[in-house]
Amino acid sequence: MHPPISSPEARTGTPAAAPARTGSAAPALWAVHRLRGTRRVVGAHAVRRASVTALIAGLLLAPTASLASAAELPPAVTAATLSTTTFGPWDGVRLDVEWAVPDSAQPGDTFTVDLPPELVPVSTVPFDLLGPDGAVVARAVWEGSTAVVTLTDYVDGRTGVGGTGFFEVQWNTELLGTDPVTTVVTIAGQSVTVTMTGPGTGPPSPTAAKWAYWNRPDQGTTEPGEALTWEVRLPASDAGSQGPVTVTDDLGPGQAMVCGTVQVRAVSSAPESPVTWFGEDSPERIVDLDCGPSGLTLVLDEIRADEFVTLSYAVDLTDPSLGEYTNVAEISTTTDSTVVGAEKQRAAAGGDGSGVTEETPGPEPTDPEPTDPEPTGPAPTDPEPTTPSAPETEPAEPVAPATPAVPRAPGTPVPTSPGVVAPATAQPTATAAGTGSSRLASTGSSAAALAPAAAALLGAGVASVWSVRRRRGHVRHER
């Protein structure tokens, strides 16, 4: 038995090592040859090859060492909250989490957000956690029902790094089925009671409508083929609608119709009524079908009384980068025309993060040392010493000094300066024997009066010596 028409369950290098070089593992031998007085050195090629090999090995090992330094951090999710605890088997609900990593965390380190077995992610599209300035703090990718979050360089030099994250989850119907159930799930160490409401009972709505659902959790990001299914519900009534009934469906941007997936099915309002597939069970019900990449036109014979008809088909995503896909259909009968439209977005996921930048202390302030102001005037310069030039003419022959006059008798005044007469002194009458006094003292003459005479005698002696040396010089010159 097919599920009710309103239930979405119908959709369901390491490069190879280089050969070892033969021969000794010792360094390349250098052979020296003498040719015309010069030396030729061989063996440099081997050394260059060894250097290149070592360089390549280092480059290959560098990424390995970097990856090996990444660590898996302890549980980082500190809180988790579901937007609602009561929802249907195919409803998506938002799960918000709070996270924080230790200050020792490094770029490349990871932590995980684990879902309980009862829940699965609606979308497995990777998402980023962004900082206040838009920088990527961490990137999350899904591995089954676990989100693996990898820290980026943002954490380098920061402390207190943490933030929030959110994504949509739904029931794991493969584990729980679709019947109503209440259970307790554990998220981030917290126990939460949740209830599945079940697919519902009773006839579908008679109002025309349109909707879509993703066929895979990747939502067309990695496998764009037949990623999305659209459904159109035709209007229903107790009396039905006489034919022909025409459905014209036009796809929005980024999509291409997969004509081989077009299906038409019908159910009645009676409980547990079977599903009738027009293409298989009643091919005569389809009068015409014109299908192409941009849309289709379907013509049915009629809508019978108490009949609920649904058209469905899958599309390829020709532009998986779009965040939203649209569709519009017009349903026309002999008495009425109805336009229905819908849009489908990918499940929302994202989050944020931040941290405090570590401040590097600057140098301690120091008092500036006082400096003397630079002189503004011209710098003083020492005069260059000059050597006195030799006299151009030879000095004249010295003249012998005149014989000094005979000292005056005691009592005669001796002139000391113009206009001044020194008083005479009386000559002592007797001299004490054995006193050792000089005879000059006994004359009564002043030492100042004898100074000119002594200077004259000294000058005469110097002149005599100079004259003698000069004559000897002339004699040697003549010889």
Helices and strands as residue ranges (DSSP letters): G 8-10, E 31-35, E 38-42, H 44-68, E 77-82, E 86-87, E 93-100, E 110-114, E 119-121, E 127-130, E 136-143, E 146-151, G 153-155, E 158-171, H 173-176, E 181-187, E 190-196, E 209-214, E 228-233, E 245-251, E 255-268, E 276-277, G 283-285, E 286-292, E 295-300, E 307-317, E 324-332, E 337-345, E 350-357, E 415-417, E 420-421, H 439-443, H 447-478
